[in-house]
Amino acid sequence: MVERLRTEHRNFILDLIQIEEASQFSSRKAIEKLKEVAKSILRHELEEEGRIIQIIMKKVKDPEQSVKIIGEHRRIMDLLENKISQLEGSSKEVDEEIETFANDMRTFL
């Protein structure tokens, strides 16, 4: 399972690059692409979060890092579940949100 999650991280990076490129030409296309990958990202987030919680329960050395990851997952989930539909009207706001999201994801992944 861990190797599959790592592979999904790499695939998400490729998706993010495509979304960023799309946002330079069309905010609408970037949102559509983000919606396409949102379901798989959310599923991944839940699986990874469950795994992290299991590890925390078994007493990891650095529980703060695990909690930080869980918080980051929650922020990503909020963007994918709530903010995307709110952004559909403003292309500048979409561009900024996608750029911030992609940068944060790269740092996180």
N, C-alpha and C positions, 0 to 999 in steps of 0.2 A: 504494500500500500504506500509506503514512504516513497519508493522510487516512482510510482505512478503520480504522486502529488508533485514531485520534483519535475517530472516531465510536463505536467500541466502548467507549472510555473513558467517553464521555458516557452510553451505554446502561448500562454497569456502575453508574454513579452512581444511575441510576433503579432498577436492581435492588437496590442497597444500601438505598435508602430503603424499598422494599417489604419487604426482609428485616428491617430495623430495626423497622418497624411491626408486622410479624408477630411478632417476638420479644416485643413488649409484651403480646401476648395469648396466644401459644402458642409455646413453645420448639420444640416438635415441628414446627409449620408453618414456623418460621424455618429449621430445619435442612433440611426438605424443599426449601424454596425455594433455599437455599444449594447443596444438592446439584444442583438443576436447572441452576443457572448455572455450577457448578464446571467442567464440561467446556469450555464456551466461554471461561471465564476462563483456564483452563490452556492451551488452544490459543493464545489471545491472548498469554499470557505467553511461551510458547515462541517465537512469531513475533517478538515485540518484542525478546526477548533475543537472538535470532539477528541481528536488524537492528543492535542495539547492538554486538554483538561484531564485526560487519562494520565498523562505524564505528570502533571501537577499533583494529581492525587497520589502518585507514587513517590512524591517528594523529590523534585528536581533541585539542583544546586542554585539555580537562578530563577525563582518564581516571578520576579519582576519582569524579566524578558518575556516570559510566557504571557503574562497579563498584558504587556505592551502589544504583543502580537494579536491577542484577542481583541483589544481595543481597536487596532488597525483594521482587523477584519470587520468589526462592527461599522466603522466609518465607511469602508468600501461597500458594505451591504446597504447602508443608508443611501449612498450615492446611486447605486444601481436600482434600488427599490423605490426611492422617493424623488431624488433630484432630477433624474433624467427627464421625466415628464414635465417638470417645472421649467426646464431650460429650453424647451422647444421653440420659444418665440424669439430669443435673443442670440444672434450669432456670435457677438463678441463675448458674451457671458459663457456660451457653450465652449468657445475656443479656450477661454481662460480655465474653465472647470476641467476640460479634457486634458489640457496641458498640466495642470496641477495634479490631477488624478494619475496621469501617466508617469510623471516625475516621482510621485509618492510611491507608486507601484514598483518602479525600477529600484528605488531605494529599499523598499520592503523585500522584493524578490531577490 
